[in-house]
Amino acid sequence: MTNDTPNTAPWWRGAAIYQIYPRSFADSNGDGIGDLPGITARLDHVARLGVEAIWISPFYQSPMADFGYDISDYCAVDPMFGTLEDFDALVVRARELGLKIIVDQVYAHTSDRHPWFAQSRSSRDNPHADWYVWADPKQDGTPPNNWQSIFGGPAWRWDARRRQYYMHNFLAEQPQLNCHNPAVQDALLGVAKFWLDRGVSGFRIDALNHSMFDPDLRDNPAAPDTGQPRTRPYDFQTQLHNQSHPDILPFIERLQALIASYPDTYSLCEVGGARAGQEMKTFTHGPDRLDSAYGFDFLYADNLTPQRIAAAQDYWPDEPDTGWPSWAFENHDAPRALSRWCAPDQIDAFARMKTMLLLSLRGNPILFQGEELGLLQDEIPFEMLRDPEAIANWPLTLSRDGVRTPLPWIAQSEHGGFTADRPWLPLSEQNLSRAVDRQEADPASLLNLTRHLLHRRAGDAALRRGSCDVLVADDARLVLRREIAGRRVLTVFNMSAQAAAWPAAIPTGGTVIAAVNDTEIGSLPAWGGIWIIEGEEA
């Protein structure tokens, strides 16, 4: 059982986190692209929500082939986002508002413009020669094995300078770092130390299971045909050898030792792929590994069901040395959840239930910017696409641009108050109508409900850190019991568009601390949700 007390639990255990995608949050200089001063200027909005931390997606120097996940200098701010001084000002403002700052770290690859790679490709005997993954061609000149890139085509690019292929799990402009090399690990730990010294409270580590590979470069086996359409060569393989090498674990332990040497820090890794669940548990097992992990349980799911929630919760039992999970329903890579999970005429009611549900799960809830407004996925025409994956796989890959459109601050402003100039991606009328200013003025808005629920949750130890037992999970109804130190909170949901009977096994007593969509004890309307202190009468 969980036995943390307010005096012993680390701040991050159960903390709500708000993800900021800097290109699309707020533009301070009118160039149509969000920036660090824009975040600082609008940080009050985030603090008022009641979250404990912000996670900022990459703002580092980059040629932007993959919008910042192709880094050319880990310790510099890209000029489009501002300066290091701007980042320092952001840290100061966040502290004033009681917010922790978590930043992205990308350890699997760099940009091909990074000085390390420029030297590595120049010869086979330079100081950075083996900092990336190089291999000779087969006798017929073809790549060294059958590995495929996530973004399409072989995971190998020929380089005439070295007369070898280099590996890239993503874009060819993102060469794979050789994290088996201790010197590479030392350099990456130096990057982490740079940002910890600058005042961050931890890291979200991108694609961590892609950071190491089979040094023997064995072919991946063919994936079984599931009957689902396969839009990329990558989907025809089981990713057995191009990622997830066991040597990742000692590197994780080195990284966590560094992070934990700073007070009040937090480490979160992203893990995807067919073995994500087990890898997340492995990467967070015991005190010497990372604090938390999140995967893709919900990010690409085409529906949200009680059984899906129950399976995710049951996978992370409250047991010694089992890691602490984190949960996201949408992020900068995944489509807006409301556009995936409900009919257009049910969006408002569903959004209220969805918000309460995310905040009921055991773990850290991660809200993506605009989720508190109920933003929808935008349709971006092909000629306006910026996402390289969507362009390469058009029209069968859903564009990431549709979730990355700018945050609307002012409904009646031409560009939503995001910028004074044309934004880098267009704002839709459907999302302008959900702007912050409009919802601020409406006591019944999703924004105000989200604030209310976050503050309720922040003050309740059972909802923040308690154990989680699944009491009911049928076709429509979900009941979770959150418990800590004798305090028990029932969270009861109807995850369907029709009214449902109150579960017979669930008592009709207790004190209601929050409810959505007119839910009452004993009654479950469509998309109903309620939090009840069990065993306590009003």
Disulfide bonds with the S-S distance in Angstrom:
none
